[in-house]
């Protein structure tokens, strides 16, 4: 992936926005357990940042996904992971299928306000008994005339308490688990939609997350994205962008941990000299930075193939797997060198330690990524080449 002057201009715009509009409020939003999504997204929409790779017909910039990756990478500068996750849900998790497969009418009604920042989106897939096992969801959407009647619940839904629309995956027939599902846009003000209290999470504290309940929720069938029964496939394709986002979004976040730790270790004296002077410390920082660069190369390679139309399921899964595991390694190693200070709740490294842990769980756990990779390698039992 070759970065041009246009990529760097976009990077600068995102960096300035993060430094001016997000990071000064990060501690307050972290303490409140929520950030003002409507207010923030509208500011981002005014700058064209919520539709970078979305079609121009609906307000997007129509750029290829490499520009979206630069945007995602720069969001790693945000000092509270819940905000960057909430933004990523809007751009890379809840709207890609709508942008690619939705009818023109559907995109004008729902995608346009998502891009302009006039509406907040959530992706409603996971259920209490079906997180990574998407095929096992139980929420149903039964046909009734020209409508669907939806019943069930969704769990761990990011942006949910502020969302205007849900991109919902539901069973729309009694067929096989991989061909009986559809993606449906559900306005949250529809009668029968309700929410739990915000969930009390280990990390991503600035992100509002809740359980969503559907009790005879009636929406028109025209709210379905693409063809009926293709929802599982659409969601698997949507996961590609989610996983690329997860990998790209960790790069700057991990580099921030490394650089902050270097600065602290340079100032902290142990046995009469800076902690950083110990070979075990400065060698470890060099190792971690090398690993981050390797992940960046893998992520950029996957994006390059993606923008040329290739199926990047394997590389996206590898990048997401590596991002989650490396983030755990980086934050754990860096926290160790902060000593007792690293164990304090408000320490930036301890916050990153809590926030980045989700990368190995959300969007498909590490074990699911390994299963996908094994199947594509032909090493999974019963899936030989």
ChimeraX attribute file (.defattr): number of C-alpha atoms within 10 A of each C-alpha:
attribute: neighborCount
match mode: 1-to-1
recipient: residues
	/A:1	13
	/A:2	7
	/A:3	10
	/A:4	9
	/A:5	8
	/A:6	10
	/A:7	17
	/A:8	14
	/A:9	11
	/A:10	18
	/A:11	21
	/A:12	14
	/A:13	15
	/A:14	22
	/A:15	18
	/A:16	13
	/A:17	16
	/A:18	19
	/A:19	14
	/A:20	11
	/A:21	14
	/A:22	20
	/A:23	17
	/A:24	13
	/A:25	14
	/A:26	19
	/A:27	15
	/A:28	13
	/A:29	20
	/A:30	22
	/A:31	11
	/A:32	13
	/A:33	19
	/A:34	21
	/A:35	24
	/A:36	13
	/A:37	22
	/A:38	16
	/A:39	11
	/A:40	15
	/A:41	23
	/A:42	21
	/A:43	18
	/A:44	20
	/A:45	21
	/A:46	13
	/A:47	16
	/A:48	16
	/A:49	24
	/A:50	28
	/A:51	29
	/A:52	25
	/A:53	21
	/A:54	24
	/A:55	18
	/A:56	13
	/A:57	12
	/A:58	21
	/A:59	20
	/A:60	22
	/A:61	18
	/A:62	15
	/A:63	14
	/A:64	16
	/A:65	19
	/A:66	21
	/A:67	22
	/A:68	27
	/A:69	24
	/A:70	20
	/A:71	26
	/A:72	28
	/A:73	22
	/A:74	25
	/A:75	28
	/A:76	24
	/A:77	24
	/A:78	21
	/A:79	25
	/A:80	26
	/A:81	27
	/A:82	27
	/A:83	28
	/A:84	22
	/A:85	25
	/A:86	25
	/A:87	24
	/A:88	22
	/A:89	22
	/A:90	26
	/A:91	25
	/A:92	26
	/A:93	26
	/A:94	27
	/A:95	27
	/A:96	24
	/A:97	22
	/A:98	23
	/A:99	23
	/A:100	15
	/A:101	15
	/A:102	24
	/A:103	17
	/A:104	13
	/A:105	11
	/A:106	19
	/A:107	22
	/A:108	16
	/A:109	13
	/A:110	25
	/A:111	26
	/A:112	22
	/A:113	19
	/A:114	28
	/A:115	29
	/A:116	23
	/A:117	26
	/A:118	17
	/A:119	21
	/A:120	27
	/A:121	32
	/A:122	27
	/A:123	26
	/A:124	27
	/A:125	26
	/A:126	24
	/A:127	22
	/A:128	12
	/A:129	13
	/A:130	15
	/A:131	20
	/A:132	20
	/A:133	13
	/A:134	19
	/A:135	18
	/A:136	15
	/A:137	23
	/A:138	18
	/A:139	22
	/A:140	23
	/A:141	27
	/A:142	18
	/A:143	16
	/A:144	12
	/A:145	9
	/A:146	10
	/A:147	16
	/A:148	22
	/A:149	20
	/A:150	25
	/A:151	20
	/A:152	17
	/A:153	23
	/A:154	25
	/A:155	22
	/A:156	22
	/A:157	25
	/A:158	25
	/A:159	28
	/A:160	28
	/A:161	22
	/A:162	19
	/A:163	21
	/A:164	20
	/A:165	24
	/A:166	24
	/A:167	24
	/A:168	25
	/A:169	27
	/A:170	27
	/A:171	29
	/A:172	23
	/A:173	17
	/A:174	10
	/A:175	11
	/A:176	11
	/A:177	15
	/A:178	15
	/A:179	18
	/A:180	19
	/A:181	29
	/A:182	25
	/A:183	31
	/A:184	28
	/A:185	27
	/A:186	24
	/A:187	17
	/A:188	22
	/A:189	11
	/A:190	14
	/A:191	13
	/A:192	15
	/A:193	19
	/A:194	17
	/A:195	18
	/A:196	13
	/A:197	11
	/A:198	18
	/A:199	16
	/A:200	12
	/A:201	15
	/A:202	11
	/A:203	20
	/A:204	27
	/A:205	24
	/A:206	26
	/A:207	31
	/A:208	28
	/A:209	28
	/A:210	21
	/A:211	22
	/A:212	22
	/A:213	19
	/A:214	22
	/A:215	14
	/A:216	17
	/A:217	19
	/A:218	22
	/A:219	22
	/A:220	16
	/A:221	19
	/A:222	16
	/A:223	22
	/A:224	24
	/A:225	25
	/A:226	20
	/A:227	14
	/A:228	17
	/A:229	21
	/A:230	16
	/A:231	26
	/A:232	21
	/A:233	16
	/A:234	22
	/A:235	23
	/A:236	14
	/A:237	16
	/A:238	19
	/A:239	22
	/A:240	25
	/A:241	24
	/A:242	24
	/A:243	28
	/A:244	29
	/A:245	28
	/A:246	30
	/A:247	29
	/A:248	29
	/A:249	26
	/A:250	28
	/A:251	25
	/A:252	19
	/A:253	24
	/A:254	27
	/A:255	20
	/A:256	19
	/A:257	21
	/A:258	24
	/A:259	14
	/A:260	16
	/A:261	25
	/A:262	20
	/A:263	11
	/A:264	16
	/A:265	21
	/A:266	15
	/A:267	13
	/A:268	15
	/A:269	13
	/A:270	12
	/A:271	6
	/A:272	7
	/A:273	12
	/A:274	14
	/A:275	21
	/A:276	22
	/A:277	14
	/A:278	12
	/A:279	10
	/A:280	10
	/A:281	18
	/A:282	16
	/A:283	13
	/A:284	15
	/A:285	21
	/A:286	12
	/A:287	12
	/A:288	21
	/A:289	18
	/A:290	12
	/A:291	16
	/A:292	23
	/A:293	13
	/A:294	14
	/A:295	22
	/A:296	20
	/A:297	14
	/A:298	19
	/A:299	27
	/A:300	21
	/A:301	16
	/A:302	25
	/A:303	26
	/A:304	18
	/A:305	14
	/A:306	21
	/A:307	14
	/A:308	10
	/A:309	9
	/A:310	11
	/A:311	14
	/A:312	20
	/A:313	22
	/A:314	19
	/A:315	21
	/A:316	28
	/A:317	26
	/A:318	23
	/A:319	28
	/A:320	30
	/A:321	25
	/A:322	23
	/A:323	30
	/A:324	22
	/A:325	16
	/A:326	22
	/A:327	28
	/A:328	21
	/A:329	15
	/A:330	26
	/A:331	26
	/A:332	16
	/A:333	20
	/A:334	26
	/A:335	23
	/A:336	14
	/A:337	18
	/A:338	21
	/A:339	10
	/A:340	9
	/A:341	14
	/A:342	21
	/A:343	14
	/A:344	13
	/A:345	11
	/A:346	12
	/A:347	14
	/A:348	18
	/A:349	29
	/A:350	21
	/A:351	23
	/A:352	25
	/A:353	23
	/A:354	18
	/A:355	24
	/A:356	26
	/A:357	18
	/A:358	19
	/A:359	24
	/A:360	23
	/A:361	16
	/A:362	17
	/A:363	22
	/A:364	21
	/A:365	19
	/A:366	22
	/A:367	13
	/A:368	17
	/A:369	24
	/A:370	17
	/A:371	15
	/A:372	17
	/A:373	20
	/A:374	16
	/A:375	17
	/A:376	15
	/A:377	13
	/A:378	13
	/A:379	13
	/A:380	15
	/A:381	8
	/A:382	8
	/A:383	11
	/A:384	11
	/A:385	9
